[in-house]
Amino acid sequence: MKQIYGDSVTCPCAENVLVDMTYNLGPQLSDFTTFNSLIMGGNWDAAADDLITGTAWCGQVGRRCDRNV
């Protein structure tokens, strides 16, 4: 997670989600370019929306997506 975001994520909830996603996706998390851009900008709501509409991840992980969003 730190390799992608460095110390830019200051929200503990967002950090917990990113740790979970890093565990699930590994290096592929870096491919979520729109999501990552929104996270880096601190746009938490838009990043959550992007997981639902901009990626296939939510459809693949079910309840994990609901919990993280």
Secondary structure, DSSP 8 states (H G I E B T S, - for coil): -HHHHTT----HHHHHHHHHHHHHHGGGGGG-HHHHHHHHTT-HHHHHHHHHHS-SHHHHHTHHHHHH-
